[in-house]
Each structure stands twice: as structure tokens, then as C-alpha cells.
Amino acid sequence: MTDEGSFAPSRREAIGRAHIHPYAVDLLRKLNYDVSGFRSKNWTEFARPEAPKLDFVFTVCDDAAKEVCPVWPGQPMTAHWGIPDPAAATGNEAEIRLAFADALRMLNNRISIFVSLPIRFLDKLALQKQLDSIGKTKDAGETPATAAE
């Protein structure tokens, strides 16, 4: 979240990946997202003094839960919102592209729940509970129990 109250998404790839998968870029373009400034980033970029202040960090790859995550400058709130890595999907091209669309659907659902939270009215512990609950959301129509409370 920026100082102005808007969200500034950023993407950090797992170690060893230096690009954004072409199917991800293709899907986002087809949905009219501006991907011109997108690039894969190493998390060390966020440790630099000139890096933007992060309020929230969400890991999304299922494998990220097993990785050692860095200590983020400024101690942002963190949560793991694991989803299957579409780049690891197998099958024909249509099946792999469907894995990317499914990942986007799950992320859109979780982000929608997140941005609807009354963040200003939640203390840190309650907010952390909400963030963790969102990460357990599996389906586009599913709302975590605590988010509805």
C-alpha cells in the first residue's frame, strides 16, 4: 500500500527465475492489463534504501511456504496466500493456460477480499488474522469465515 492509500503490486520470482512466464503476460494482455512495466524482481531490491515502503507482503507460490523468506525492511504485515504454481502445470497448452487463468482467478478473489477489509478499524492482531484467513480461501466464490464476521 502506498502512502496515498492505493495499492502498488509487485512481483518477486523464486530464485532461479529471471522472467515472467509468457502465458501469464499473454493472459494479462488479453484481459487489458497494462504489462509494459512488469518485470521479475529479486527480493533484494526491496531491501535497498530507495525501495518503496511495503505495508503488506503476500507470498503466493505453494513452494514459497517452504522457502526462507527475508526480513522485510519496515516490518510489513505478511501472509502466505499459496496457490498452485501455474508455471509447474503439466498437460497440453490449453490445460497449462487454464492453470494460469485459475491462478489469476484465485488471486483476484483474495485481493478483492483484502481490499474490502476495514483496515483502518482493525488492530494489528485482527488484521493479521484476516490476512491469514484470506490465504486459506480456495475458490472464487468462497469467503473466509473471519472476513465475513
N, C-alpha and C positions, 0 to 999 in steps of 0.2 A: 504494500500500500504506500503510495507516495504521500508527501506532506500535505498535498492538496486534497487528500481523501479519495483519490482514484487508485485503481489497481494497475500495476505495471508488471505484466507477466515476464518471466524469464525462464529459460530452459537450460538445464545443466545435464549434459550427457554423462553416462557412466564412463569410467576410464576406458580408453581404447577406441572410443567412437569419436571421430572428428567431423562428422557431418550429420545433417538431419536427413532421415530416410526420404527418398524421393516420393514414396507413396503418401507420406504424411504431408509433404509440400503440395502434392497434386490434390489431395483431398481438401486441404485448406483453401487452395486457389479455387476449386470448384464451388466452395461454399462462400466465395467472395471475401475471404480474409486477405488482408494485405500482408504478404510474407516477405516483402522486399528487405526488411531489416532483420529477419530471423537468421540466426546462426547458432551453432552449438558453442557452448561456453564451458570452460573448466571452472570448478568452484573456487579456484584460487583468485579468479577475477573479482570475486565478491569480498575478498579479504584485503584488497588494496584500499589505501586511504581515500581515493577518489571514487570508490564504488558507491552505488546508491544504498541508502539505509534500507534494510529489509525489516518489515514488521512481521511477516509470516514466511515460513519456508515449508513447502509440502513436497515430500518425496513421493513419487508415483509409480516407479517401476517395482514390480514384485521383488526383484532382486535387491533393490535398494535397502530393504529392511534388514538384509544380511550384511550390508556394507557398513564400514565405519564411516560415519558422517563427520564432517568438520565441525569445529566450534565456529559458529557464525558470529561475525562482529555485531555488536549491539544486542546480542541475545534475543533474536526474534522468536516468536512462538513457532513451534514446529509440530508437524503431524505427518504420519505416513498414510497416504491415500493409495495404497498399492492397487495396481491394475495389471493384468497380463501384458507383457511387452509385445506389442504388435510386430515389432521387427523380428521376434523369435517365432512368429507364426509359421506354420508349415501348410502345404497344400498347393492348390493351383492359384493363379493370380487373383481370381475373384475371391477366393477364401482368405487370402492374405490381405487384400484390400478391405474386406469385411472386418477383419481384426482391427485395422486402423480406424474404421468407422465406429466400431464398437467401443474402442478406447476413447475416441473423441466424445461419444455419447455419454460414457461414464464420467469423464472429466467435466463435461458441460453440466451434467446433473449435480455433481459435487460443488462445482463453482457457483451454480445457481443457489444452492442451499447456503453456501458460505456467505455470498453477498446479501442474502436476505436476513442474516443474523443481526439482532440488535446489539452490535458490537459495543456501542457506547454505554449500554446499560448492563453489560456483563462484566463481572470481576474476572481476573486472570484465570482462576481455577475453573469457573463456569465456562469461560470461553475455551479453555483447553479441553474440557470435557466435550463440548460441542464439536471442536475440530477433530478429536479422536473418533467421535461418533460418525461424523461425515465420512471418514475413511473406511468405515465398515459398510457403507451403502454399496449395494451390489448392482442394483438395477435402476434404470431411468425413472421408473415410477415409484421407487422406494424412498421414503423419507425416514432418516434415522429417528428413533424414538425420542431422544433427548431434544432434537431440533424442533419437534412439534410441541414440546412441553412449555 
